[in-house]
Structure formats: C-alpha cells, structure tokens
Amino acid sequence: MPPREYSVELPTHSAGVLEWGPPDGELLIALHGFPDTAWTWRTVAPLLADAGYRVAAPFLRGYAPSGIPADRDYSVRALAADAIALHERLGGTATTALVGHDWGAIAASAVAGDKGSPYSRVALLAVPPLVYLSPTPETRGPWRGALLRQPFHSWYIGYNQVPGLAERNFDWLVRRLWKRWSPGYDAIDDLDRLARAVPDRAHATAVISYYRALRSRGGTRVASAPPRVPLLYLHGDRDGALDPRFFAVVEPRIAPPSRAALLPGVGHFLHLEQPDTVTRHLLDFLRAAD
C-alpha cells in the first residue's frame, strides 16, 4: 500500500508527510527517530490502515522533504511543539493518538507530560518515559547493571557533540549505528532513504543538532515530565542503543491503563523487525478502555 505524500506548513518550516489508510479514518500520528525517516513506518502503518486508522508520519524537522526550521531550534521542546501543531494541521480530535520511535519517542514522551497536549494516548518505542529511568530500592540491581553497560551503547552521543565531526563522517556513523542497534537486520533500504533525507552537510548538521540541543531550553526537564495520559512502552531485548536491562527498572512504574512489553529477539528498530507483533500491541492499546 503506497502512502499519500504531501506537506503541511508548521510555524517554523514545511513538514513532509507520508499517510496511509482511509482519509476519514481515526488519525494516528507516528514520529520517526535518528538516524531514520518517516519511511520507518512503511510496514506497521499499512497494518494499522487495514484496521481503519489514518496513519500520518511526518519527516521531523531537518529531514528532507521537511525543511530546516527558520529558528534552527532542535530542542525537545521544539519537537514536541511540532507534534502538537501537527495534531491541529492534520485534523486531530480528542481521540487522536501519538506514536514515536527513538527521538520520536523522546518528543512523544514530552507531549505525554504536557498538560496542554491534545493527544489521548501515547506509544513509545525503544525509549521509555525518561522520568522512569531512575531506580527505586527494588530496581537498583538491574539499574546498576544497565548503567554499567550503557556507556558502550552511548558513545555516539559524545561523538555527536564535536562540531563538524559527525557531519564529515555521517555515512560511516549511521551505518555503524544501524548495524549495532538492530543486529542482523538488513538496513539497506532504510539507509538509502536516509541518504535522500540527509543529502548534504546542512541537513546532517540539522539532524545531529538534536543531540547538541538536548540540554538547551530545559530539554532534559521537558523530556522527563511524568506522563499525563495512558501510554504504551515497547522495547526489544536485543536493543543496542538503550540497554534492555533498563526495562526491568521502567516496567514496575507503568501502571494500568498504561502498559509495557519487552519483545524477544528484536533490536532497536523493533517495528521494522517484527511489524506484526508491534502492530498487535499498538492495536490492543489503542482499542483498550481506560
């Protein structure tokens, strides 16, 4: 099922959007992460469309065909504002849900904690609500194990802070991350689409700037707000980006109607590796009564 492709005007830039499903279906907005594109939803979105949903997947700011924002703001606050603006631009209602993977999940988590958010439910893939990453006395053991291992996964965050370094080596960096984050997954199509979304140094600087802006404008605080709406959190037990042992820290703090699941045999790009399983979890969550 090929998607419809169009653009919408946001306050600081034009956003390219891929859309699957009936035009009059229940809207669901899906945000991608790094280093990825809106095409990351090409396997899950048609399954959701078959269930009657209208799935709109925007290219995040700085990823072509979306524009480089006029304010050059890549903070979590700006990403969350884009998600809220898309709700209005795309005709969202009181029942519209938001799904995010990786950086899209960080933005969606910030939206879930925003008292002014228009979204009824939020689903996070591969990144939990950051507020739940701190341990309780009961989860201090797995937290220590995850924390000891995490620096081996997170080296790229420091790498991305060096001006010009990631831009010069962007192709090498993204290929290495896809290989390590989802071992065994063939990312050739995803990397080809990423090359078209990040065609030059200006776009590479834009998408790397998400990391450089993480602590700006209260980004960490915004991303760590406690969720105000029901949420779903899915994580792969072979994730090479955020250590899966953190799941044991997060899961006890997610109470109904929210829910969490650790998916066996999949890595960071779980929705591409097991689209049927991820879709089943999403549909169960979206259809559940509070």
N, C-alpha and C positions, 0 to 999 in steps of 0.2 A: 504494500500500500504506500505509494509515494505521497509525501506530505505536500500540503499547500505552502508556498513560500511568499512572504510579504514583509513589510516593515511597518513599524509604528514609531511615532515621534514621542520621545521622552523629554523631560526638561533639559537635559544636557547633551543628548545625542539621539540619533536614529537607531532603533534596535531591529535587527533582522530576526524573523520568527519562522520556525517550522511548525506546521499544525496538522495533526491527524484527527480523524473522526468526524462525526456529523456536526455541521455548523451550529445546529441547535442543541447539541449535547451538553451535558454538565461540564463546565470548564474546569480543567486541572492545569496548572502552570508548573513546568518542570525546568529546573535550573541545572546547568552542567557545571563542571569543575575545571581544574587545571591538571595536566595540560590536555585539554579536550575541547569539544564543541557541542552545539545543540544536537548534532547527529548522534551523540551518545545514546539518545532515547529512541533510535530507529528500530530497536527490537521490542522494547517494552511498550512504546506508545501505540503501535498498531493493535496490540493485545488489549490495551485499555480502551482503544477506539471500538474494538469489537464488542466491548461491554457497554458501549454507549457514551463514553467520555469524549470530550473535545480536548485534546492534549495540545497545549501551546508551549513550545520550547524555544525561548529566546537565546540568541547568542549574547553572552554577557559583554559588558562594556569593554571595548578594546579588541574584541574578537570579530573580525570581518565575517559577514557584511555589516555587523553593527559598527557604529562609528567610535572613534576615540573621543571621549567626552570633553566638552569645552572646558570644564573645570579641572580636568586631569586628576580627579579625585577617585582613588581606587580603594577607599576605606570600606570596612564592613558596613558602616553607616550608609554610604552611598549605594552599595549593592542592595542593601535592604530597602532603601528608598526606591530603587528601580523596580524591585519586586512588587512593592505596594503600588507604584504608578502603573505597572502592567495590569494589575487587577482592574483598575478603572478603565484603562485604554482598551482592554480586551473584553469588557463587558462582564466582569466578575459579579457574583452575587454573594449572599450571606452564606452559601454552602460551598463556595469555591475552595479547593484545597491547593496547597503548595508542596511540591516535592523538590528536594535538592540533593545533589551528589557532590562530595568533596567541597570545593569553595561554594558551590551552590547550596550545600548543606549548612555551611557556616552562615551564609546570608539568610537561609530559611530559618535557622535557629534564632538569629537576631529578630526576624519578623515574628516568630512564635512568642518571643518575650516582649514584644512591643504592644503596649495597651491600646494603641490605635490601629493595630493590624486588622485588615478586613477579611483575613483568611480564617476558615472554620477549623481546619486541621492542617497539620504539617508533618511530612515524612522526611526523615533524614537518612541518607545512605552513606555509610563509611565514615562519617564524622558525627559523634553524639552531641547532645547539648553540652557545651564546654563546662557549664556550671556543675555537671555531674561527674567530671573527671577527678575532682578532689575526693580523697578517700574518707570513709567512715572507719571507726575502730574495727568493724567486722571485715572491711575490704582492704585493710592496709597491706596484707600479704600480697595479693595479686597486683595491687597498685605498685608496690616496690619492684616486683618482677617486671612489670610493663615499663616502669620508669627507667630501669637499668638498661633495657633493650632499646627503648625509643630513640636514643641518640644515633644508633646505627641506621635507623629509618629516616631521621630528620635532618641529615647532613645538608640536604639541598636548600633548606631554609636559610642557613648561614651563607651558603654559596650564592643564593639569590640576592643577598644584601650588598654584594660588591658591585659598585656601579660599572656597567658595561660587560662584566664577566659572563653572566648568563646569556645576554644578548649575543655575544660573539660565539658562544657555544650552544646556542639554543637547540639545534638539531640533535647534537650529542646528548644534551641534558634530557630532552623529552623522551628520546628512545630508551635511555637508561632507566628513567622513571617507570615508563610503561612495562618494561621487562621485569623490573624488580617488584613493582606494586601488584601485578597480577601474573605470577609465574605460570608459564605455559600458554597464556592467552596470545593469540596472533593478532597484533595491533596494526597490521599493515594498512588496513582501510582507515582506521582512526587516525593514524599518523599522516596519511595522505590528506584527509580532511583538515587536520590541524595545520598542515603546511599552507593550505589555502586560506585558513582563518588568520594565520600569523605569517603574512607573506613578506614582511620586511622588518627592519630594525625598530621602526616606530611602533609597530604592533607588538613586537617582542618586548620592548620596554614597557608597554602598557600592561601586558598580562603578567610580567614579572613584578610590576609595581604593586600588585595585590599584596605581595609579601613585604615589600618595603613600607607599605602603608598600614600594616597590621596593627601597629601601636599608635597610629595617628588618630586624632579626633575621637579618642575614647574607644577605639576599635575593639580592644580586648574586653572592655566592660560591656559594650553593646552586644558582642557575641556571647557573653556569659550571663545574660539576663535569664532568669528562670522562665520556662515556658508557661504561657497563659492559656494554651489551647491543647487539646489532645494531640499527641504526637506518636509517630512510629519511628523506631530506630532499627536499622538493619546493618549488620556488619559481617564481612567474610572472615572465616577463621584462618585464611592464608593471606590476609591483607599485609602488604609490605610497606604501607605508608603510615598507618596508625596501628600500633601493636594490638593484635586481637585480645591480649590479656586485659586490656582496659575494659573489655565488655563486662567482665566479672565485677568491675568497680561501678560501672554505669547501671547495669540491669537492675540491681536491687532498688534503685532510686526511681525507677519508672513504674508508676502505679496506674492501675486502670482508671479511666478508659485508655490511657496511653499503653503502649506495648513495645517490646523489643525482641529481636531474634538474632542469633548468631548462625549464619548459614555455613554448612560444612563444605569444604572442598573448593571454595572460591576466594579470590583475592579482592583487591581494592575496587575493581570495576565489576562488581557483583551483578549489576543489572545487564551487562553485556555477556557475562559468563553464564548466568542462569536466569534468563529473562522470564521464563515461565514461573519459576519459584518466586522471584521478586514481584511479578505481577500478581500472583496469588495473595501474597502478603499485603500488597497495596489494596487490592480489591476488598479483602476481608476487613481491613482497617477503614477504608473509605465508606463501606456499607454498614459498619457497626453503629449501633445506637450508643450514645454517651451514657 
